[in-house]
Amino acid sequence: MSEQSSTPRVSRRRALATRWLGVGLASVVSVVTLGLGITGRLTLYISPESVWFACAAAVATLAGAIWSFALPLGAEDDHGHDHGHGHAVDDAHDHGAAAAPASPRRAFALAGTVTGGVVASGVVIAALVLPPASLSVELAMSRAGEQTALFVGADDVSLGVADTATFGVGDWASVFATATNTAAYDGKTVSLTGFVTPTGDDGVNLTRLVITHCVIDAQTATLPVTIDAGEFSTGQWVQVEGTVKADADGRLHVEPTSVQEIDEPEDPYEY
């Protein structure tokens, strides 16, 4: 088979690869995003406030992908090229390009493009095949202690004490870490949901992951709870009803009146 007859097939394969890496991957990601948004599982990856924006961006991307089919295959490679030269110049350019050996820089760029394309394709295919899942307990434990206070200023609102009626694990974790008047919280009732993790001194924490925008910025919030360390396995989700108590040294902890095992909530994060 002649070199000239194989050139159109090579160009077509290159054009198909280019379109897949651009419009193809973007379309698949958009479809996955819309599917997760419709089923309510997109909050496993981003905060509820960002769902509408992600879905709107996915719709716009799909609209652009549909419009792109109006372009002939390979039009992406022709962008910015000057087609006003004569055939003689084009032929000379083609022969020169064919004769010139591939430079190391061009080979490196091609290898990078192929590697990036394989990795991106693998990520997108995994998103289609693997079921959505929350972040692991191991990740939460590894990030414990890395974050700053999650609810700075909780004890600086009206009358010096915040309204704790709607506090979650993240809010209370910040209060426990930053409150200067711990006695003001002594006796406050709590109803909290989280999973069990061990402390370094054979104690037990009630733990929850708190995200601001998406799971990439997830932070671990922990509360010391007076529970027998062997009563629940690490990672077990529980519903805790109880009271906040201040120790003699001013440290706060949760004294439970009831602890019930529960399944992982549909939305495992706090925001």
Secondary structure, DSSP 8 states (H G I E B T S, - for coil): --HHHHHHHHHHHHHHHHHIIIIIHHHHHHHHHHHHHHHT-GGGTB-HHHHHHHHHHHHHHHHHHHHHTTS-TTHHHHTT----S-HHHHHHHHHHHHHS---HHHHHHHHHHHHHHHHHHHHHHHHHHS------HHHHHHHTTTS--SSTTTTSSGGGS---TT--HHHHHHHHHH-S-GGGGTT-EEEEEEEEEE-TTS-EEEEEEE-SSBGGG-EEEEEEE---TTTS-TT-EEEEEEEEEE-TTS-EEEEEEEEEE----SS-EE-
